Amino acid sequence: MSDVPVCIDISHHQGYPDFDEVFAAGVLGIIHKVSEGTSFIDSARAENCANAKAADIAVATYHWLSPGSNPTEQMEFYLSLLDPVKGERVVIDYEQDGCTVAMLHDAVAVLLDYRHDLQITVYSGHLLKEQLGSGCDDFLREHTDLWLAEYQSDSTIDDISWPEGTYRDWTLHQYSETGEVTGINDAYVDLDRFNGEAAQFLKWINPAGANPPLSPDQPEPDASMVNVSITAPEHVQVRISVNGIARRRWIRRKVKRGPDLPVR
């Protein structure tokens, strides 16, 4: 498996990326936030997903499960915004303290009732590991796969752990929350590796039964583009000039994963 992030997950916090550049950097898929609770709508999702697809990047979405409201109502809210197609990949972000496995079961059940053919993934880290322990949750094992969040400084997979009693293996691994990807210039990005090859990832993230084109592990960079990588301390301004012409200045923000405020 390559250390190039085959997949990134984003929200309005990353703004509106240049997805042609994101694709040229080697990213094959994105997972975008749609909603949270029963009132928050990610304002960037529709435009970003359309632009990503236009750049030949595969797209899936997620809902942030909140402990503050009924999980059935939350998932109905998500589905009303998404209107998923047959076999679409949908993700439940299960990481906020106060959420329970019973809530997660209810959330998964709503998705199954809506379309039994939906592909359901659970995103979680320590919360699910602690709640499931070494036991086997037959319902989750049968109907979901695992997107594991566990960060390591060297981004290796030798020492990661997950609730193996329920999931035989992880499918996606979020290994960094401070990644940098060409085309996303004003914020850090979550980076994800897939437990398999590029073609398998494309089959996983696309709707079941779809026939996505097979892509190489790394798309060829645009010959008309010069990619420049700059490493700078956080919160330090970077001034860039190209052929003597000043370009915009960026301050890369560290985006804190956490609940968003509802739309008022």
N, C-alpha and C positions, 0 to 999 in steps of 0.2 A: 504494500500500500504506500502511495506517495504521501509526502508531507505537504504537498500542494493542497489547499482546501478545496476539495471537490464540491463542497457545499458551504454556503454561508446562511445564517439566519439573521434577518433584519426587521426593522420596524421604522416608524416615523423618526426615530432617533438618528438614523443614518441619512435622513433627508431623501434626496432624489439622485441616486447614483447614475453614472454614465455606464450603462450595462454593456455597451460595445467594448469598453475598456475592461470591465469586469470579466467578460467572456474571454477576451484576449489574454487576460492574466491566468486563465486556466480553470475558472469556476464554471461548473456545469449545471449547478442548480441552486435555487434559493428557496428558503422557507420563510414566508412573510407573515407577520402578525396581522390578524383581522380584527380581533375583539378581545374584550376583557370584561368579566362580570356580566351585567345585563345592560350596560349603558355606554361603555367606552368603545368607540370605533376608531381604528387606525386610519387617519386621514390620508396617508401616503400609499396605502395598499393597492388601490385600483390602478393608479398610474404606474407604480413601480412594477406590478405584476405584468401589465400590458407591455411595458418597455422591455422587461426581461425576456418575455416570450418573443418579442420582435428581434431581440439579439440572440435568439436560439438558446436561451437558458431555460431549463426546466423549472417549473414553479409548483410549490405546494404551500399550504398555509397552516396557521395554528391559532388556537384560542387559549388565552391565559385563564386558567381556572382559579376563581377567587373564593376564599372561604366565607365571604360576606353575603352570598346570595345562593339561591337554590340552584344546584348543578343542572337540573333539567331545564330550567328557564335560561340558564347561561348557554347551554348548547343549542337550544332552540333559537336564541338570539344570534349565535354564530352561524347557524345554518340559514337563517333568514337573510343574512348579509352575503353568504357565500353561494348558496344554491349549487351544491357540488354536482358534478356530472357522474355518470356511472363509473364506479371503480376508482374514484379520486382518492389521493392520499390526503388524509386529514390528521392533524396533530393536536393533542391535548397537552398544554404546558402545565405540568403538575410539580410545582416547586415551592409554593407559598405556604409558610407555616399556618396551621389551622385547617388545611385541607386534610381529608381523611380518605382512606381506601374506599369506604362506602360511597363517598361523593364521586370518586373516580369511576367506580362501577356504574353509578347512575349516569354519568356523563357518557361513558362508552355505550351504554344501553340506548341512549337517545340517538346516537349516531347509527347504531345497528338498526333501530326501528325506522329511521328515516330512509336509509338505503342499506340493505344488508350487504351490498357488494363494496361498500366503502373500505378502503385500506386505512386502518387506525394505528397510529403510533403514539406512544406515551413518552413525553420528554420529562426527565427527572434526574436528580442526583442523589444527594444524601437523604432527602425526605423519603423517597420510595424505598431506598435500601434499608433505612431504619425501620420503616413500617412493615415491610414484607419479611425482613430477616432472612432466615434460611428456609422458610416454609414455601410451599407452592400455592400460588393463587391460580386456580384452574381457569377462572373466567378470564383473567388478564392474559394468561398463557395462550388460551385458545383464540382470543379475538384481537390481540394487540402485539406489536413488537416494541423494542426499547431503543430510544434515543438517549444515550447516557451523557450526562454532563459531569465531567471530572477533569480538572485542570492540572497540568503538570508543566514544570518549567522547561523540560526538555522535549515535551510533546511526544513522548514515547507511549507505547501501549502495554509495556511489560508488567506494570504494577497496578493497573486499574482494576476496580472491583465493581460488581453489580449484583443484583439479587438473582443469583444463578438458580435458585430453587424454582423460580417462576420463569425466567428467561434463560434459555440454554446459552444464548450469546446476545451481544448488543448488535444493533444494525448500524446506527450512526453514533459517532462519538464526538461531542463538543469538547475540544481540548484546549481552547484558548478563548478568552473574552477580550483580548487586547490585540487582535490581529489587524494587519494593514493590508488592504487590497486596492490595487490600482483601480481608479474610477470612483472610489469612496474616499473623499479627501478631508472631511471635517469630523470624522468620528472613528473610533476603533470598531472592530467587527468581530462577532463570534465566528470561530473557524471550526469546521466539522469534517471528519474523515468518515468514509464509508467502509464497512467491513466486506470488501470485495473489490471488483474491478469497475472501471468507468462504465462499461456497457451494462453491468449489473445494477449500478447506481441509477442509471437512466431508466431502466425497467422498473426499479423500486419506486422512484419519485413520481413517475408518470402514472396516469390512470391505468388500472389493470386492463389488459387486453390491447392497449395502445402499442403501436410499433414505432418507437422513437428511433431516429437515425443513430447508428452506431458512431460514437465519436472517439477520436484518439484520446489517450490519457491527457495530452496537452494540446489545445488548439494552437495552430501556427500563429505567431504574433503578426499584427498588421505591419507590412513592410514599410508603410508610410508613417509609422508611429515610432517615436523614440521613447522608451520607458526609462525613467530615472527614479531610483529608489533613494530616499533620504532618511537617515535615522537621526532623530533629534529628541531631547528630553521632552516629557509631557509639558504642555502649556507654554512651550517656547514658540514664538512666532517664526514662521518660515517665509521669507520673501524670495520669490522666484522670478527670474527674467529669462526669456527665450529670444535669442538673437538680439539682445539689447533691449527688448521690450518687456516691461514689468508685467507680470501676471498677478492674479489675485493672491492674497496671503491667506494661509490656513493655520488654524490652531486645532490640532486633532484633540477631540474630546474623548475622555473615557466615559462610555455610556454605562450607567449602572442598571443592571438587570433588576427589575422590581415592578411592582404594580404601578400602572398609570392612573392618573386622575380621570374620573368620568367626565364626559362632555357635558357642559352646562348650557 
